[in-house]
Amino acid sequence: MQSAAPLSDHSDARLSGAVSRLAAIAGDRRPAVAKLLQSVTALVPAMRSRVRGLDRLRAFPTDDIAALRDRGVLLAPLPLRHGGLGLGTEADGAIGLFDLLRLIGSGNLAVGRVVEGHVNALQLICRYGGEGQIAEAAADAAQGHLFAIWNTEAPPGVRCLDGGTLTGRKDHGSAAGFATRPLITVDQSRLLLVTLAPGERAGASASGMHGMRATRSGSIDFEGYAPRRFDWIGGAGDYLREPAFSGGAWRSLAVILGGIEALVGELRGQLRARGRDGNPHQAVRIAQALSAQETAFLWTRKAASLMESGTHVPADITGYVNLARRAVEMAGLEVIQLAQRSLGLAALADSNPAELLMRDLATYLRQPALDEAIEEAAAHFVTCALPDEP
């Protein structure tokens, strides 16, 4: 089944809304951010056309990452003084990053996950690194290097031995073999920026995953790796500092939101193509899907504003972002169910774009430690009011 081109009827509105939200960005940056968002919006149809092939081949989205790199996406998170747009590293760049990740996620959730990891790594370097380290990372990004954040590992994890070399491996690292400047955790919470050649140290890929196969998540062996002293970012425990550690989850929510929007668009487009959009039962499901989409949008946008503004106490920020994680999960699961009920068995056919969207979305929604996050948020907001948006 061919896609009913659901993006076309609301992509202009989405871009218009994104540009209007740039009012909070300093005037000298606004045209550049608007141009970036417009160029990424133009890439979305091509990204979507490649999704099925990448999934079947379990291939990394090299062409998509290259296209985003050519348009300045990999530089955009850097501060202005280092040639970026401050998206994610300066307070007034939060909404621009929100819209950027959302747009990319609407094109391909796997690409969005890889870009979010790149942004996360640069954000951590800019938050905890020295000026020389930030400058070197900026130079590497300008040369086209892809950054990532790898923190999942099998016990006992990656450790630094007395001689200064590493032992251990990372598992489920997105873009394994393709990210050449990964930021990894050593001894559980110390950050190290690693220099790799393409394919170096990458092991087996988790290609058997239900969805998100194009992220090429896999294992990376660091046995014998000898880091420079210059490559250690910040101090022990910085990686776990709040609110950045928990609050940064809003970026993944923004990518997921893009996937939700794409699935809702696919549902609407296919029902229109079948002439079923006027059916009252289908109309109710469309209304429910749009309501879930808007719920995810509002929670995620506010979470981004709270986290990046720096004007609220950490417990309010982390609590709100944790609630947003639950709200977005519920919205995503609801939209998946509505799409399956509305489209029937056709939604599960390999040839239907909705099938892969649902599979990738269901996989990405499995975020870590959500139960604990909700428990912490509930304990905080039992006695405290929800924070106002900046």
C-alpha positions in Angstrom: 0.0 0.0 0.0 1.3 3.4 -0.9 1.4 6.3 1.5 -1.4 8.8 1.1 1.1 11.6 1.6 -0.5 12.7 4.9 2.3 15.1 5.6 1.4 17.4 2.7 -1.8 18.8 4.2 -0.2 20.1 7.4 3.5 20.4 6.8 3.2 24.1 5.9 1.1 24.7 9.1 3.7 22.9 11.2 6.5 25.0 9.7 4.5 28.2 10.2 3.9 27.3 13.8 7.5 26.5 14.4 8.7 29.8 12.9 6.2 31.8 14.9 7.6 30.2 18.1 11.0 31.7 17.3 10.0 35.0 18.8 11.8 34.0 21.9 15.1 33.7 20.1 17.4 36.6 19.8 16.7 38.5 16.6 20.1 38.0 15.0 19.6 34.2 15.1 16.0 34.0 14.2 16.4 34.0 10.4 19.1 31.3 10.5 16.9 29.1 12.7 13.9 29.6 10.5 15.9 28.8 7.4 17.2 25.6 9.1 13.7 24.5 10.0 12.5 25.2 6.5 15.4 23.2 4.9 14.7 20.2 7.3 11.0 20.3 6.5 11.9 20.1 2.8 13.9 16.9 3.6 11.1 15.1 5.3 9.4 13.5 2.2 12.8 12.1 1.0 13.5 10.8 4.5 10.2 9.0 4.6 10.7 7.5 1.2 13.9 5.8 2.5 12.5 4.5 5.8 11.2 1.1 4.5 14.4 0.2 2.7 16.6 1.1 5.6 14.5 -1.1 7.9 14.5 -4.1 5.6 18.3 -3.9 5.1 18.9 -3.0 8.7 21.0 -0.2 7.3 22.2 3.0 8.9 20.6 6.2 7.4 23.8 7.5 5.9 22.1 9.6 3.2 19.7 11.2 5.7 22.5 12.1 8.2 24.6 13.5 5.3 21.7 15.6 4.1 21.1 17.0 7.6 24.9 17.6 8.0 24.9 19.6 4.7 22.2 21.8 6.0 24.0 22.6 9.3 21.9 20.4 11.6 25.0 18.8 13.3 26.4 22.3 14.0 23.2 23.8 15.2 23.5 22.7 18.8 26.8 24.5 19.3 26.9 27.9 21.0 27.0 31.0 18.8 30.6 31.7 19.7 31.5 28.3 18.2 29.6 28.6 15.0 26.3 27.0 16.0 22.8 28.3 16.7 22.7 27.5 20.4 19.9 25.0 19.9 20.1 23.1 23.2 23.1 24.9 24.6 21.7 28.4 25.1 18.4 29.0 27.0 16.6 30.8 24.1 17.4 28.0 21.7 15.1 25.4 23.4 12.0 25.8 21.3 14.1 25.9 18.1 15.6 22.5 19.1 12.2 21.2 20.0 10.9 21.9 16.5 14.0 20.6 14.9 13.9 17.2 16.6 10.2 17.0 16.1 10.5 17.6 12.3 13.3 15.0 12.0 11.3 12.5 14.0 8.4 13.0 11.7 10.6 12.0 8.8 12.3 9.0 10.4 12.3 8.1 14.1 15.6 6.3 13.8 17.3 9.4 12.3 15.8 11.5 15.1 17.2 9.2 17.7 20.7 9.4 16.2 20.5 13.2 15.9 19.2 13.5 19.5 22.2 11.5 20.7 24.5 13.9 18.8 22.8 16.9 20.4 22.9 15.3 23.9 26.7 14.7 23.6 27.4 18.2 22.4 25.2 19.6 25.1 27.1 17.7 27.8 30.4 18.8 26.5 29.3 22.4 26.5 27.8 22.0 30.0 30.8 20.3 31.7 33.8 20.7 29.4 36.4 23.4 29.4 36.6 26.0 26.7 39.4 24.2 24.8 37.3 21.0 24.8 34.3 22.7 23.5 36.3 24.4 20.8 37.8 21.0 19.7 34.4 19.4 19.7 33.0 22.2 17.6 35.9 21.8 15.1 35.1 18.1 14.9 31.4 18.7 14.3 32.3 21.2 11.6 34.4 18.5 9.9 31.4 16.3 9.8 31.9 14.0 12.8 28.9 12.4 14.3 28.7 12.5 18.1 26.7 10.1 20.3 26.1 9.3 24.0 26.7 5.7 25.1 25.9 4.8 28.7 24.4 1.3 28.6 26.8 -1.6 29.5 27.0 -5.1 30.7 28.4 -5.5 34.2 31.0 -4.6 35.4 30.9 -1.9 32.7 33.6 0.2 31.2 36.3 1.0 33.7 39.6 2.8 33.8 42.5 0.7 34.9 45.4 1.8 37.0 47.5 2.2 33.9 45.0 4.6 32.4 43.6 2.3 29.7 40.0 1.2 29.5 38.4 -2.2 29.9 34.8 -3.3 29.2 32.3 -2.6 26.5 29.1 -0.6 25.8 25.9 -2.2 24.6 23.0 -0.8 22.7 25.0 2.2 21.5 23.1 4.0 18.8 25.1 4.6 15.6 27.7 2.0 16.6 30.4 2.0 14.0 29.1 5.3 12.5 29.5 7.8 15.4 33.1 8.8 15.4 33.0 11.0 18.5 31.0 9.2 21.1 30.8 10.5 24.6 30.8 7.5 27.0 30.4 6.9 30.7 33.4 5.3 32.5 33.3 4.0 36.0 29.5 4.6 35.8 29.4 8.4 35.8 32.6 9.9 34.4 32.4 11.3 30.9 35.0 10.5 28.3 35.0 11.8 24.7 36.3 9.0 22.5 38.0 9.3 19.1 37.1 6.5 16.7 37.4 5.8 13.0 34.2 4.5 11.2 33.6 0.9 12.1 36.3 0.9 14.8 35.6 -1.3 17.9 32.0 -1.9 16.8 30.7 -5.4 17.5 27.4 -7.1 16.8 24.4 -4.9 16.0 21.1 -5.4 17.7 19.5 -6.0 14.3 16.9 -8.3 15.6 15.0 -5.5 17.4 11.3 -5.1 16.7 11.8 -1.5 15.5 14.3 1.4 15.3 16.6 -1.0 13.4 18.2 1.8 11.3 19.8 3.3 14.5 22.3 0.4 14.1 22.5 0.1 17.9 25.2 -2.3 18.9 28.1 -3.2 21.2 31.4 -1.4 21.3 34.5 -2.9 22.8 36.8 -0.5 24.7 39.4 -3.0 25.8 42.8 -1.4 25.8 41.6 2.0 24.6 44.0 4.7 25.9 42.3 8.1 26.3 44.1 11.5 26.5 43.8 13.4 29.7 42.2 16.2 27.6 39.4 13.9 26.7 37.9 13.6 30.2 34.8 15.9 30.3 34.0 17.4 33.7 34.4 15.5 36.9 33.1 12.3 38.4 29.3 12.4 38.9 28.7 15.4 36.6 26.8 13.1 34.1 24.2 12.4 36.9 23.7 16.0 38.0 20.1 17.1 38.0 18.1 18.5 36.4 20.1 17.9 33.2 20.3 14.1 33.7 16.5 13.5 34.0 15.3 16.7 32.4 17.1 16.1 29.2 14.6 13.3 28.4 12.5 16.0 26.8 14.6 15.8 23.6 13.7 12.1 23.1 10.0 13.1 23.7 10.3 15.7 20.9 11.5 13.1 18.5 8.7 10.7 19.6 6.2 13.5 19.1 7.3 13.8 15.5 6.6 10.1 15.1 3.2 10.5 16.7 2.4 13.3 14.3 3.5 11.3 11.3 1.3 8.3 12.3 -1.7 10.6 12.9 -1.1 12.1 9.5 -0.8 8.7 7.9 -4.1 7.6 9.5 -5.9 10.7 8.3 -4.4 10.4 4.8 -5.3 6.7 4.4 -8.9 7.2 5.6 -9.3 10.0 3.2 -7.9 7.9 0.3 -10.4 5.2 1.1 -13.3 7.6 1.5 -13.8 6.5 5.1 -13.0 9.8 6.8 -16.7 10.8 7.0 -17.7 7.6 8.8 -18.8 8.7 12.3 -16.8 5.9 14.1 -13.7 6.8 12.1 -14.3 10.5 12.8 -14.3 9.9 16.5 -11.1 8.0 16.3 -9.5 10.8 14.3 -10.6 13.2 17.0 -9.1 11.0 19.7 -5.8 10.7 17.7 -5.6 14.5 17.3 -6.3 15.0 20.9 -3.5 12.6 21.9 -1.1 14.3 19.5 -1.9 17.7 20.9 -1.4 16.4 24.5 2.0 15.1 23.6 2.9 18.4 21.9 1.9 20.6 24.9 3.6 18.5 27.5 6.8 18.2 25.5 7.0 21.9 24.5 6.5 23.0 28.1 9.1 20.4 29.3 11.6 21.9 26.8 10.9 25.4 28.0 11.2 24.5 31.7 14.4 22.5 31.3 16.3 24.9 29.1 15.2 28.2 30.8 17.2 27.5 34.0 14.6 29.6 36.0 13.0 26.7 38.1 14.2 24.6 40.9 15.6 21.2 39.7 12.9 19.1 41.4 10.2 21.0 39.6 11.9 20.5 36.3 12.7 16.8 36.7 9.2 16.1 38.1 7.5 17.9 35.2 9.7 16.1 32.6 8.9 12.8 34.2 5.2 13.5 34.0 5.7 14.5 30.3 7.4 11.1 29.7 4.3 9.4 30.9 1.9 11.6 29.0 3.8 11.1 25.8 3.9 7.4 26.3 0.2 7.2 26.8 -0.4 9.4 23.8 1.8 7.3 21.6 0.2 4.0 22.7 -3.2 5.5 22.1 -2.4 6.6 18.6 -1.0 3.2 17.7 -4.2 1.5 18.9 -6.4 3.9 17.1 -4.4 3.5 13.9 -4.8 -0.3 14.1 -8.5 -0.2 14.8 -9.1 2.4 12.1 -7.1 0.8 9.3 -7.7 -2.8 10.3 -5.4 -5.6 9.1 -4.1 -3.2 6.4 -2.2 -1.4 9.1 -0.1 -4.5 9.7 0.9 -5.1 6.1 4.6 -4.8 5.4 3.8 -2.5 2.5 1.9 0.0 4.6 3.9 3.0 5.9 1.8 2.9 9.1 3.2 -0.6 10.0 6.8 0.6 10.3 5.8 3.9 12.0 3.9 1.9 14.7 6.8 -0.5 15.1 9.4 2.2 15.4 7.2 4.2 17.7 6.4 1.3 20.0 10.1 0.5 20.3 11.1 4.1 21.0 8.4 4.5 23.6 10.2 1.9 25.8 12.2 4.5 27.6 14.2 3.4 30.7 13.0 3.5 34.3 9.6 5.1 33.6 7.9 3.6 36.7 10.6 5.1 39.0 10.3 8.4 37.2 6.5 8.6 37.7 6.9 7.6 41.3 9.4 10.4 42.0 7.2 13.0 40.1 4.1 12.0 42.1 6.0 12.2 45.4 7.1 15.7 44.5 3.9 17.1 43.2 1.7 15.8 46.0 2.9 18.8 48.0 4.1 21.2 45.2 2.2 22.9 42.4 3.1 22.2 38.8 5.5 24.9 37.5 4.4 27.6 35.2 5.9 27.8 31.8 8.7 30.5 31.5 
